[in-house]
Amino acid sequence: MMNITPMVKQLLIINIIFYIGSQILGSTAYDLFSLYFFENDKFQIWQPLTHMFMHAQMPNIMHILFNMFALYSFGSALETFWGGKKFLFFYISCGLGAALLHLGVNYYEFHSGLDVLVDAGFSKTDIFSLLNERQIDTRWAEVIGSSGVDKFASSFVVPAVGASGAVYGLLVAFAYMFPNAQLGLMFIPIPIKAKYFVPVILLIDLVLGFKGDAIFSGGSGIAHFAHLGGALTGFLMMYYWKKTQFNNNRWN
């Protein structure tokens, strides 16, 4: 078993501290540190950073367990090659990239619905007031449909939490550096090379992202585009570093 590298160890400790603290403080912690849509009254400037250290509330302990296992498994390998500072920069950048794409998709889905509702005669002020109270007007469905209300309202109301975006960046980096490494899933007994494994995972997220998840219709609530944002950021950084590696004749 691979030893835990220093920066990965620190990130694990920070995530665990955030998790224990959020379970004690409850909604207060989640309101402060989760990533809310930037037009929501609960949005704070630090949330694009802090959300990646928050995870789903109990009893959903698998959320943090899977993310921390992936951080340990892939992060330790990458830190060994890069060193702590470069690894931390990459990890945080992927988490911020995840937040950026997530907010961008939410902006599109929210304002697409908002423009139609305003054109139909609904007051923008009333719409924002209702959503900030986590309520909806049932008449909205007559204009944009029930599924439209789900995407519209959920993009504004539902906060994002988790290290998944940053972890997806690590997955891409690992596949980029070690494409023939054998990876496996618990429900797939046959190991799969990283260069095949990671694209399949990303394709699944892309499909599920376009399919949509929304709290008002009982969706899973998984921020698929945040995963893709972290992965895209990781790929772009790896591509740039690989392209310029011969400036120093090494990765770092």
Phi, psi and omega in degrees: 000137182290139177290149177284125179282159188303312183290321176299319178300316179296319178295321177299316180297315180299316179297319180293319178298315177299319183293313180297316180297321181290330177288329179283314184276339177066228186299332179300314179292317182292325177293327183278320193248348174288163181266107177265156174304138191290351173261000175281143181300338183272355181292137175230151188298334183276350187296327175302333177272310188289335184297334183283355175253001177260151178219167184303148181290159173302146010269011181280070182280343181295333180302308181287326181296314180296317181294318181289326176295318178293320177300315178295313187294311184268325182295319181296321178295317182290318180297326179301323180276324188266328192095163188295316185294314180293322178297314181298317178301316180296314183298310180295320179299318179294322177296320178290323176297322177298315179297320182296313180291321178301313179292324179295317177294318178298322179298315180297312183293321181292310185286336173297316178287321182298316181299319180293318181294319179295319178296333180277358176108000178280145181282129178299320180299316179294323180297312179296321180298314179297313184294324178292343174262010181058044177233161176228159175262119183300339179290342179300326182297335179290339183260313186245003179081160183293321178292326176295321177296320178303308182294318181299307184289318183296324179297333180270321191269319191278122178277158178255139176222154172121156179270007187302320180299313178295322180295321177296326174298320177295321178301314180296317180297319180296315180295327180292319184273328183231065188298333183262006176295141183272123178241158180212158173249155182300325183264005174236107186288345183264124178298145181235139179297145184302325182292343175258322184299309185294314177301324179295317178299318180293322178296320177299316179297321180296315180297313180293328178296317179286333177294320174094141174229138182210140184294329185287344177243016176078027179290173184288335180079011179281132181274079185298323181287338172293319175303312182294326177295318177295319180295317180296316178299316179299318180296314181297321179292318179295319179299316180294314181296320179294321181294328184254009186296330184285355172298327179240001181061029177195166183295321187251000000 
